[in-house]
């Protein structure tokens, strides 16, 4: 009789709906938002990465401006390779110099449009800031 009860419970557990699995990568405007605000007077713009999730997000150093406002291929060799960790519901902010913006996005001395698009991941596997 005990085996029948155990088998019945096991069958019920197998049929019960499982919790939805979390996405493997964060989704823009669902898990995070990126805003840019130009400052013509300072010839730079503010980039804010805003976490919309409770999970920590990590951004590669190559996908985030350096302290000197450099981006990607323009980064100097000593810029470092640190991963930026953004705690759940927190914001990471940096400045990017106008000269780092691709020419197609510039109009004279002003930046006409910028779509800064870092590729964050959900932190794990020992990734730290």
N, C-alpha and C positions, 0 to 999 in steps of 0.2 A: 504494500500500500504506500509506503514511504517513497518508493521509486516512482509510482504514478504521480504523486504530488510533485516531486522534484521535476519530472518530465513535463508536467503541465505548467509549472512556473517557468521552466526554461523556454517552452514554446511561447508563452505570453511575453516574455522578455524579448524574444527574437522578433515578435510581431509589433512591438511597441515602436512608435516613431522615435527616431534619434534626433538629437539636437542638430541644428544646421551647422555646418562647418564654416569657420571663418575664412575669408578670402586669403589667398596666398600672398597677394601684394595689395598695398593700400590703393584706394581709388580716389582720384582728385575730386573735390567737392562733396565727398562722402566721408572719407577718413582724414582728409587734410584740405587746406585752402592755401593758395599762394597769392599775395597781393604785392603790387609794386606802386610806389609813389615817387614821381619825379621831382627833383629839386634843381631847377635850372640854375639858380644862383650858386649852388654848391657843385654843379656839374656831376651829379651822381643821383642815384635813386635808391630808395629804401626798399628792401625785399623782406617780406614777412612770411614765414612758413608757419601756419597755424594748424595745430593738431585738433581734429574734431572727434577723435576716438580716445578711449581710455587706455589703449595699448601704446607702448613706447614706439616711436618711429625713428629710423636711422637713415641718415643721408650721407653718402660718400663725400669725402673731401673734394673730389673732382666735380661734384654737382652743387657745390656751395661756394660762395665768394670767400676769398681770403680776407684777412684783417686789412689788407691794402686795397680791397675792392676789385681784385682780379678774378677772372673766371676761366674755367676749363683749360684750353690749350695755352692761354695767356699766363697761366700760373707760373711763378718762378720756381726753380728747382727746390728751393728751401722753404716752400710754402707749407710743407707738412702733409701727411696723409691721414690725419685723424678723421674718424667717423664722428659725425655730429649726431648726438642722441637727443631727441625731443620727447620729453615726458608727455604722457597722456594729457590732453587738453591744455598744453603749454604752447608757447610761441618762440620761434627762433628768428632773430632779425639780423640783417647785415646790410652794408652799403655796397653798391656796385658803381664804379666810375663810368661815366658816359662813354669814355673811349673803349670800354670793354664790350659795348653793345654793337652787334653787327651793323655794318654800314646800311644795310637795307632797312633797318629799324630807325635810322637817324634821318633828321631833316636839318641840315646845317649844323648849328651848335646844339640843337634841341633833340631830345629823344621823342619821336612821335608815337611809337608803340613798343611795348616790351611784353613778351610772354615768357617769363622765367619759368622753366619747367624741370625742376629737379625730379629724380626718380627714387623716392624713398622706399624703404622696405620695413616690414615689421621687425623690430630688434629681436635678437636671439643669438644663440651660438657664440656668446661672449663678446658681442659687439659693444664697444663703449665709446665714450667721447674722448 
